């Protein structure tokens, strides 16, 4: 569910129906929700929560995107 956390954060979508959907899914089905600032209800339901932020990137040195790394 690409960028769904933004939709919830901007109140375009309530977190409750998403939480209900996740709670009702079969155990062998994996669902990935992307976007920053996941709602606490969704964090609680999740098995894994990752927050990524850039510390340093090759672009800062002028290094172009490389096949197999950025795409």
N, C-alpha and C positions, 0 to 999 in steps of 0.2 A: 504494500500500500504506500506507494511513493509519495513522500512529503505530506502524509496525512496528519502528522503532528502539528504542522503549520496550520492546517485547516481547523484543527481542534483549538489551537492556541489563539487563532483569530475569531473564534466563536462562529465559524461557518458550519461547524459540525459539532454536535454534542459528544462527549466522550462515552456516555452510557451505552449507546447502541454499538459502538466499537467494542467496548468491554464485553457486552453480551455476546457479540459475534465471536470474540476470541474465546470466551468461556465455553461456548457451545461447539466449537470446532472439534473434529476428531483429533485424538492425541497424536496420531502419526502425520498430521498436516502441519507444516511449518508456515508461519505468516511473518513477514518482515515489514515493520512500520518504519518509515524514515522521516527525517526532519528533526529539528532541535526541540528541546524542552518538552519532552513527552509528558503527558498528563500523569499525575501520581497514580491514578487508577490503573493506567496501562503499564506503568513501571512495575506496579505490584503484581500484575498478571504475567509479566514477561519472565522468561527463563534467563535471558541475557539482555543486558542494556549496555550500550557502548556510546561514549561521547568522544568524538574526535575533534581535535583542534590543531591547527598548524602551528608548529613551533619554528620550523625552518623549512624552506622549500627551495629547490634548485632554480625555480623561476626568478628568485631574488638575485641570483648570480647571472641571469640572462640565459640559462640553459633551457632550450626548447623542450617541449613534451617529447617523450621517447616511446616508441612502439614497445609494447609489452610491460610498460610501467604505468603511464598515464592513460593509455588507450590500447 
